[in-house]
Amino acid sequence: MSIPFQELLDFDVATLSAKLRARDISPVEVTEAYLGRIEQTDGSLRAYITVTDTLARKAAKKAEVEIAAGKWRGPFHGVPIALKDLVYTRGIRTTGGSKILADFKPDHDATVWTRLKRGGAVLLGKLNLHEFAYGITSSNPHWGIVRNPYALDRIPGGSSGGSAAAIVARSAAATIGTDTGGSIRIPAALCGCVGLKPTWSRVSRYGVLPLAYTLDHVGPITRTVRDAAMMLQVIAGGDRNDSTSSRERVPDFSAGLDGEISGMRIGVIRELNDGLSEDVARSFNAALETLRSLGATVDHVTIPSLPMAGIMNGIITWAEALEIHEDWMRTRPQHYGDDVRRRLEIGMMTTATSYIRAQRARARTLAESIAVLADHDVLVAPAAAIVAPKIGTTQILEGREDRVDVVAAILRFTQPFNTTGQPAIAIPTGLSPDGLPIAMQLIGRPFGEHEVIRVAGAYERARGAFAPPPEIT
């Protein structure tokens, strides 16, 4: 008996994979369900720049034949996924969300896609983003404004806005995002899904259009913590094409996912526990109580230089992004969106001494963070101080008089952990009274993804199912 399309879309990757392997469902029918969902929702969401429907159907048919023959490739065999449109796909348009690369077709695949494709994943298409990954709204002037599935007048976050919107709208089973100042965790937090930024160098960046070489991370955006662990398992590991990729042993990220966290120590970062909206503070404190109820010890810690880490991140990004875009800024400045061009112009005024000092200062924040983690298993903080603001909003009113800068209220919670390169995961904690997602993030030691995943998984089970968004039309 065939399963209704809607039910197929409701399966997370772990469930979908088990059913595909058992041949309870076929990759072809799953892929058709997702392509139908994209057609139904993307006129409103604008999560996709390119839909690779013909290639997806061909890959799904191939996966169906292989699975029927007992040639199982792994947990993503026959699973329909999508990639942020700065991940190279050979012969498939890869725009970076820009006008400049509107017709660019790479001659090779990014390593992350090579590994997923080798595992039998089906590519649905390339996802919309903030232009060149340089912003947090995903209001793209060239390819359309990405909208939040919970409220179409709200931003989805960025820069991986399409990656998170597609997950929540059920128009992809799993997606890949990138994170330079929070671009995996911010959209996951504002859209109500899971975003995992691995340790810097854990995942190869070969074939991924860069924003800032020493800050960029590649990672999964998914429905569940388990799905994120499964996807990281596929894409992690050293790569001879990326000299900066780590040869650190890749553990089983799902091992211990179902374990208890009783006795674990979780540190609440004081420097990231102020300036929260009432709704975010309420949800965050409730999440801390849930962690305590699971037997964890939750106490406050301090990382004194952490507020400066965001400033370091900004300086480094300004300089490194300009180096990447210098030629285009000289020859095609009019082809950038206004906000991205302004940021690149700031890079022109960033001095070499400022850049070097920011790079040198990173070690201090990392050392302080590691010192705190000597007697704590993970750290915890809100993922943002506010819920998703309305599209076009630069400031919001909190309380009776306080005006809050939208970018600062979001980025200051995520930027520090790009500066330190630590693993961090964003996970939903609840909905505001207006029905908008709220999230926290868990941060671990370098290459300590398994601990972050374990705590996030325990919290997710205790929290229970997360309420879906209204139907998108």
Secondary structure per residue as TSV (DSSP state, phi and psi in degrees):
chain	resnum	aa	ss	phi	psi
A	1	M	-	360.0	129.9
A	2	S	-	-73.4	150.7
A	3	I	-	-95.2	134.0
A	4	P	-	-56.2	147.0
A	5	F	H	-53.3	-43.9
A	6	Q	H	-60.4	-39.5
A	7	E	H	-67.4	-36.6
A	8	L	H	-60.2	-38.9
A	9	L	H	-72.0	-22.0
A	10	D	H	-81.9	-13.5
A	11	F	-	-72.8	133.8
A	12	D	-	-75.2	174.1
A	13	V	H	-62.4	-40.6
A	14	A	H	-59.4	-44.8
A	15	T	H	-70.2	-44.9
A	16	L	H	-59.1	-44.4
A	17	S	H	-61.4	-44.5
A	18	A	H	-62.1	-40.9
A	19	K	H	-71.4	-35.2
A	20	L	H	-66.6	-43.3
A	21	R	H	-65.3	-36.7
A	22	A	T	-79.3	-4.3
A	23	R	T	62.3	29.9
A	24	D	S	-73.7	-28.0
A	25	I	S	-137.1	164.1
A	26	S	-	-113.6	150.2
A	27	P	H	-57.3	-31.0
A	28	V	H	-66.1	-47.5
A	29	E	H	-69.4	-33.1
A	30	V	H	-66.9	-44.5
A	31	T	H	-63.5	-41.4
A	32	E	H	-62.4	-37.2
A	33	A	H	-62.3	-43.2
A	34	Y	H	-70.5	-40.3
A	35	L	H	-62.6	-37.6
A	36	G	H	-64.7	-38.3
A	37	R	H	-67.8	-39.1
A	38	I	H	-60.0	-45.9
A	39	E	H	-61.1	-36.3
A	40	Q	H	-72.7	-37.2
A	41	T	H	-107.8	-23.7
A	42	D	H	-76.5	-16.3
A	43	G	H	-61.7	-30.8
A	44	S	H	-89.6	-41.7
A	45	L	H	-84.1	-36.1
A	46	R	-	57.3	40.7
A	47	A	-	-75.1	-26.1
A	48	Y	E	-107.8	143.9
A	49	I	E	-97.2	-43.3
A	50	T	E	-131.9	128.8
A	51	V	E	-105.6	121.6
A	52	T	-	-98.5	61.3
A	53	D	H	-64.5	-42.7
A	54	T	H	-64.3	-46.0
A	55	L	H	-65.4	-36.7
A	56	A	H	-63.9	-44.0
A	57	R	H	-64.5	-38.2
A	58	K	H	-66.0	-43.5
A	59	A	H	-66.5	-37.2
A	60	A	H	-65.8	-40.6
A	61	K	H	-64.7	-42.2
A	62	K	H	-61.1	-43.6
A	63	A	H	-63.4	-38.5
A	64	E	H	-61.2	-44.7
A	65	V	H	-64.6	-43.7
A	66	E	H	-63.6	-45.7
A	67	I	H	-64.4	-40.9
A	68	A	H	-62.3	-30.0
A	69	A	T	-87.4	3.2
A	70	G	T	81.0	15.1
A	71	K	-	-97.0	71.1
A	72	W	-	-78.0	125.7
A	73	R	-	-95.1	-15.1
A	74	G	-	138.2	-175.3
A	75	P	T	-66.4	-14.8
A	76	F	T	-104.6	12.3
A	77	H	T	-68.2	115.4
A	78	G	T	83.2	4.7
A	79	V	-	-89.6	126.0
A	80	P	E	-78.5	120.3
A	81	I	E	-126.5	173.1
A	82	A	E	-141.5	156.8
A	83	L	E	-120.2	139.1
A	84	K	E	-54.8	137.7
A	85	D	T	-80.3	43.0
A	86	L	T	-130.0	7.8
A	87	V	B	-91.1	119.2
A	88	Y	-	-62.9	135.8
A	89	T	B	-133.8	117.1
A	90	R	T	-57.8	122.7
A	91	G	T	77.1	1.7
A	92	I	B	-114.8	131.5
A	93	R	-	-48.9	131.4
A	94	T	-	-134.1	100.2
A	95	T	-	-93.3	-19.2
A	96	G	T	64.2	16.8
A	97	G	T	69.8	20.7
A	98	S	S	-117.2	163.9
A	99	K	S	-80.2	-31.9
A	100	I	T	-61.5	-38.6
A	101	L	T	-106.0	28.2
A	102	A	T	-57.8	-30.2
A	103	D	T	-116.5	16.5
A	104	F	-	-76.1	126.4
A	105	K	-	-122.7	108.0
A	106	P	-	-61.8	156.2
A	107	D	S	-98.0	8.5
A	108	H	S	-153.0	163.7
A	109	D	-	-92.8	149.1
A	110	A	-	-66.6	151.0
A	111	T	H	-60.5	-37.3
A	112	V	H	-62.1	-40.1
A	113	W	H	-73.8	-36.6
A	114	T	H	-55.2	-45.1
A	115	R	H	-70.2	-39.3
A	116	L	H	-69.2	-41.0
A	117	K	H	-65.6	-39.7
A	118	R	H	-61.6	-30.6
A	119	G	T	-82.9	5.1
A	120	G	T	89.5	11.5
A	121	A	-	-65.7	149.4
A	122	V	E	-103.8	123.7
A	123	L	E	-88.5	116.4
A	124	L	E	-82.2	-30.6
A	125	G	E	160.3	-169.1
A	126	K	E	-113.6	136.6
A	127	L	E	-99.6	144.7
A	128	N	-	-67.3	157.4
A	129	L	-	-160.0	169.1
A	130	H	S	-65.6	137.8
A	131	E	G	-48.0	126.0
A	132	F	G	53.7	23.0
A	133	A	G	65.2	21.1
A	134	Y	-	-109.1	65.0
A	135	G	-	165.6	169.4
A	136	I	S	-116.3	8.1
A	137	T	S	-101.9	-27.3
A	138	S	-	60.8	25.9
A	139	S	E	-86.8	87.0
A	140	N	E	-88.2	121.7
A	141	P	T	-74.4	-13.5
A	142	H	T	-103.0	-33.7
A	143	W	T	-121.1	5.3
A	144	G	E	104.5	154.5
A	145	I	E	-80.6	122.2
A	146	V	-	-77.1	139.0
A	147	R	-	-117.5	151.6
A	148	N	B	-77.0	126.4
A	149	P	T	-60.4	-25.0
A	150	Y	T	-78.4	-22.7
A	151	A	B	-162.9	112.0
A	152	L	T	-68.5	-11.1
A	153	D	T	-93.1	7.1
A	154	R	B	-112.2	154.1
A	155	I	-	-72.9	152.8
A	156	P	-	-90.3	-1.7
A	157	G	-	86.3	171.8
A	158	G	S	-162.7	174.5
A	159	S	S	-87.0	-11.3
A	160	S	S	-85.7	47.7
A	161	G	H	-62.5	-42.7
A	162	G	H	-65.0	-32.9
A	163	S	H	-64.9	-40.9
A	164	A	H	-77.3	-41.9
A	165	A	H	-60.5	-39.7
A	166	A	H	-65.3	-37.1
A	167	I	H	-63.8	-49.6
A	168	V	H	-71.1	-32.2
A	169	A	T	-80.5	-3.3
A	170	R	T	64.3	36.2
A	171	S	S	-107.5	12.2
A	172	A	-	-160.9	146.8
A	173	A	S	-80.5	-29.5
A	174	A	E	-159.2	154.0
A	175	T	E	-139.5	163.4
A	176	I	E	-109.3	135.2
A	177	G	E	-126.7	176.5
A	178	T	E	-129.7	159.2
A	179	D	E	-144.9	112.5
A	180	T	S	-110.9	-34.5
A	181	G	S	-135.8	7.5
A	182	G	S	138.7	12.6
A	183	S	T	-74.0	-6.3
A	184	I	T	-94.1	-48.0
A	185	R	H	-72.8	-35.9
A	186	I	H	-63.9	-53.7
A	187	P	H	-64.5	-34.6
A	188	A	H	-61.9	-41.9
A	189	A	H	-66.9	-45.2
A	190	L	H	-77.3	-22.8
A	191	C	H	-98.8	-13.9
A	192	G	T	86.7	46.0
A	193	C	S	-139.8	-169.2
A	194	V	E	-105.2	131.1
A	195	G	E	-129.3	122.3
A	196	L	E	-113.5	114.3
A	197	K	E	-96.0	111.1
A	198	P	-	-71.7	175.3
A	199	T	-	-57.3	142.6
A	200	W	T	-58.3	130.3
A	201	S	T	88.7	-7.5
A	202	R	S	-65.4	-35.5
A	203	V	B	-118.1	133.4
A	204	S	-	-60.7	141.9
A	205	R	-	-107.3	10.2
A	206	Y	T	-61.6	127.9
A	207	G	T	78.5	16.1
A	208	V	B	-113.7	120.3
A	209	L	-	-55.8	121.9
A	210	P	-	-82.7	156.0
A	211	L	S	-111.5	-51.5
A	212	A	-	-144.0	112.6
A	213	Y	T	-55.4	-39.8
A	214	T	T	-91.3	3.5
A	215	L	T	-121.9	-18.5
A	216	D	-	-68.1	136.9
A	217	H	E	-129.9	149.9
A	218	V	E	-117.8	136.3
A	219	G	E	-165.8	176.8
A	220	P	E	-88.1	147.4
A	221	I	E	-121.8	123.0
A	222	T	E	-144.1	179.2
A	223	R	S	-80.7	-35.1
A	224	T	S	-132.5	163.8
A	225	V	H	-64.2	-41.0
A	226	R	H	-59.8	-43.7
A	227	D	H	-61.2	-39.9
A	228	A	H	-64.1	-41.7
A	229	A	H	-63.2	-42.0
A	230	M	H	-64.1	-40.8
A	231	M	H	-71.1	-40.5
A	232	L	H	-60.9	-35.8
A	233	Q	H	-58.2	-37.3
A	234	V	H	-75.7	-40.1
A	235	I	H	-94.5	-13.0
A	236	A	B	-77.4	159.4
A	237	G	S	120.1	157.7
A	238	G	-	-60.9	154.5
A	239	D	B	-144.2	122.8
A	240	R	T	-64.7	-18.9
A	241	N	T	-82.1	-10.9
A	242	D	B	-126.4	102.2
A	243	S	T	-66.0	-17.3
A	244	T	T	-90.0	-6.4
A	245	S	S	-73.0	142.5
A	246	S	-	-81.0	145.1
A	247	R	-	-94.5	10.2
A	248	E	-	-54.2	140.8
A	249	R	-	-56.9	138.0
A	250	V	-	-95.1	112.4
A	251	P	-	-79.9	176.8
A	252	D	-	-80.1	102.5
A	253	F	T	-67.3	-21.3
A	254	S	T	-87.6	-12.6
A	255	A	T	-65.9	131.8
A	256	G	T	83.2	-0.5
A	257	L	T	-62.4	-31.5
A	258	D	T	-93.0	3.8
A	259	G	S	-78.1	164.6
A	260	E	-	-79.1	161.8
A	261	I	-	-116.1	14.1
A	262	S	T	-58.2	129.9
A	263	G	T	92.1	-13.4
A	264	M	-	-73.0	150.9
A	265	R	E	-109.1	127.6
A	266	I	E	-121.6	125.5
A	267	G	E	-101.6	123.0
A	268	V	E	-85.0	120.7
A	269	I	E	-77.5	113.7
A	270	R	G	-58.8	-40.6
A	271	E	G	-67.6	-13.0
A	272	L	G	-120.2	32.4
A	273	N	S	-129.3	32.7
A	274	D	S	-137.5	166.9
A	275	G	S	68.4	20.8
A	276	L	-	-84.8	145.8
A	277	S	-	-64.1	159.3
A	278	E	H	-58.8	-40.3
A	279	D	H	-66.9	-42.4
A	280	V	H	-66.8	-43.5
A	281	A	H	-61.0	-42.4
A	282	R	H	-63.3	-45.7
A	283	S	H	-67.9	-40.4
A	284	F	H	-64.9	-44.9
A	285	N	H	-64.6	-35.9
A	286	A	H	-65.2	-38.5
A	287	A	H	-64.9	-39.1
A	288	L	H	-62.5	-39.7
A	289	E	H	-65.1	-36.0
A	290	T	H	-63.2	-43.5
A	291	L	H	-62.1	-39.6
A	292	R	H	-64.4	-40.1
A	293	S	H	-65.0	-21.2
A	294	L	T	-86.0	2.4
A	295	G	T	98.6	1.7
A	296	A	-	-78.9	149.4
A	297	T	E	-89.8	122.7
A	298	V	E	-118.2	116.7
A	299	D	E	-139.8	172.3
A	300	H	E	-92.1	143.8
A	301	V	E	-131.6	163.4
A	302	T	-	-128.5	139.2
A	303	I	-	-126.3	88.7
A	304	P	T	-54.2	-38.1
A	305	S	T	-86.1	1.9
A	306	L	H	-57.8	-42.6
A	307	P	H	-58.5	-28.9
A	308	M	H	-76.1	-19.5
A	309	A	H	-64.1	-33.8
A	310	G	H	-65.8	-38.9
A	311	I	H	-65.0	-42.7
A	312	M	H	-57.4	-44.7
A	313	N	H	-58.6	-44.3
A	314	G	H	-62.7	-46.0
A	315	I	H	-62.6	-45.5
A	316	I	H	-64.2	-42.1
A	317	T	H	-64.2	-44.5
A	318	W	H	-54.6	-47.7
A	319	A	H	-70.8	-47.3
A	320	E	H	-70.9	-35.5
A	321	A	H	-66.2	-39.8
A	322	L	H	-63.2	-40.8
A	323	E	H	-57.9	-38.3
A	324	I	H	-71.6	-37.1
A	325	H	H	-102.1	6.0
A	326	E	H	-56.3	-46.7
A	327	D	H	-64.1	-44.3
A	328	W	H	-66.9	-35.4
A	329	M	H	-66.4	-27.2
A	330	R	H	-79.5	-37.2
A	331	T	H	-105.2	-24.2
A	332	R	-	-138.7	42.9
A	333	P	G	-61.0	-29.6
A	334	Q	G	-70.3	-12.1
A	335	H	G	-93.0	1.3
A	336	Y	S	-91.2	151.0
A	337	G	-	-65.5	156.1
A	338	D	H	-58.7	-44.2
A	339	D	H	-68.4	-40.3
A	340	V	H	-69.7	-40.2
A	341	R	H	-61.9	-39.2
A	342	R	H	-62.7	-40.5
A	343	R	H	-66.6	-38.3
A	344	L	H	-69.0	-31.9
A	345	E	H	-67.1	-35.3
A	346	I	H	-61.4	-38.5
A	347	G	H	-58.1	-32.7
A	348	M	H	-65.0	-24.7
A	349	M	T	-98.3	1.2
A	350	T	-	-83.5	123.3
A	351	T	-	-80.9	157.9
A	352	A	H	-61.8	-37.6
A	353	T	H	-65.9	-38.9
A	354	S	H	-62.2	-43.4
A	355	Y	H	-62.5	-46.6
A	356	I	H	-64.6	-41.7
A	357	R	H	-63.8	-39.3
A	358	A	H	-64.1	-42.2
A	359	Q	H	-62.9	-42.5
A	360	R	H	-66.6	-34.5
A	361	A	H	-72.4	-18.2
A	362	R	H	-58.1	-36.3
A	363	A	H	-61.6	-34.0
A	364	R	H	-65.5	-47.3
A	365	T	H	-64.2	-41.6
A	366	L	H	-62.9	-42.4
A	367	A	H	-62.7	-42.5
A	368	E	H	-64.2	-40.5
A	369	S	H	-65.9	-44.4
A	370	I	H	-64.6	-35.8
A	371	A	H	-62.0	-42.2
A	372	V	H	-64.4	-38.1
A	373	L	T	-76.2	-2.5
A	374	A	T	-64.7	-31.1
A	375	D	S	-125.6	22.1
A	376	H	-	-134.5	148.0
A	377	D	S	-81.6	-42.5
A	378	V	E	-146.1	166.2
A	379	L	E	-112.5	160.1
A	380	V	E	-140.6	145.3
A	381	A	E	-157.5	159.9
A	382	P	E	-59.7	155.9
A	383	A	S	-85.8	-20.9
A	384	A	-	-163.2	157.8
A	385	A	S	-83.6	-15.3
A	386	I	S	-135.5	165.3
A	387	V	-	-82.2	173.8
A	388	A	-	-56.6	121.8
A	389	P	-	-78.4	165.8
A	390	K	B	-68.1	148.8
A	391	I	T	-57.1	131.8
A	392	G	T	90.2	-7.6
A	393	T	-	-80.3	131.7
A	394	T	S	-106.8	-25.8
A	395	Q	E	-137.2	148.6
A	396	I	E	-128.5	156.9
A	397	L	E	-95.0	119.9
A	398	E	E	-112.3	126.8
A	399	G	T	73.2	-150.3
A	400	R	T	-88.6	-31.3
A	401	E	T	-130.8	-25.8
A	402	D	E	-75.0	125.5
A	403	R	E	-99.5	132.1
A	404	V	E	-115.3	129.1
A	405	D	E	-71.6	125.1
A	406	V	H	-61.4	-47.5
A	407	V	H	-63.0	-45.5
A	408	A	H	-64.7	-36.9
A	409	A	H	-69.5	-12.9
A	410	I	H	-108.7	-53.4
A	411	L	H	-66.4	-31.0
A	412	R	H	-66.2	-15.4
A	413	F	H	-88.0	-22.3
A	414	T	H	-108.8	-35.9
A	415	Q	T	-53.3	-40.7
A	416	P	H	-55.5	-30.9
A	417	F	H	-90.9	-3.9
A	418	N	H	-82.4	-36.7
A	419	T	H	-61.7	-42.5
A	420	T	S	-85.9	-19.5
A	421	G	-	76.9	12.2
A	422	Q	-	-75.2	154.1
A	423	P	-	-72.1	143.5
A	424	A	E	-151.0	142.8
A	425	I	E	-128.2	135.4
A	426	A	E	-100.0	133.9
A	427	I	E	-140.0	135.4
A	428	P	E	-64.1	142.3
A	429	T	E	-113.9	-15.8
A	430	G	E	165.3	-173.8
A	431	L	E	-116.5	145.3
A	432	S	-	-72.5	167.7
A	433	P	T	-56.2	-24.2
A	434	D	T	-86.5	3.6
A	435	G	S	80.9	26.4
A	436	L	-	-107.0	139.7
A	437	P	E	-64.4	147.3
A	438	I	E	-128.8	146.9
A	439	A	E	-145.4	159.5
A	440	M	E	-118.2	168.1
A	441	Q	E	-127.6	145.2
A	442	L	E	-112.9	135.6
A	443	I	E	-124.5	138.9
A	444	G	-	-123.8	-177.2
A	445	R	S	-68.2	156.3
A	446	P	T	-52.7	130.3
A	447	F	T	63.8	24.0
A	448	G	-	-104.4	37.1
A	449	E	H	-58.7	-35.3
A	450	H	H	-62.6	-33.9
A	451	E	H	-73.3	-41.5
A	452	V	H	-61.0	-44.2
A	453	I	H	-64.8	-40.5
A	454	R	H	-61.6	-47.0
A	455	V	H	-67.8	-42.6
A	456	A	H	-61.5	-40.2
A	457	G	H	-65.0	-40.9
A	458	A	H	-65.0	-42.6
A	459	Y	H	-63.6	-44.0
A	460	E	H	-59.1	-42.3
A	461	R	H	-64.0	-41.9
A	462	A	H	-69.3	-36.2
A	463	R	H	-66.3	-37.9
A	464	G	-	88.0	-175.8
A	465	A	-	-60.0	142.2
A	466	F	-	-95.7	133.1
A	467	A	-	-61.6	129.7
A	468	P	-	-74.6	166.4
A	469	P	-	-75.2	168.8
A	470	P	-	-62.0	158.0
A	471	E	-	-62.3	136.4
A	472	I	-	-95.0	130.9
A	473	T	-	-125.4	360.0
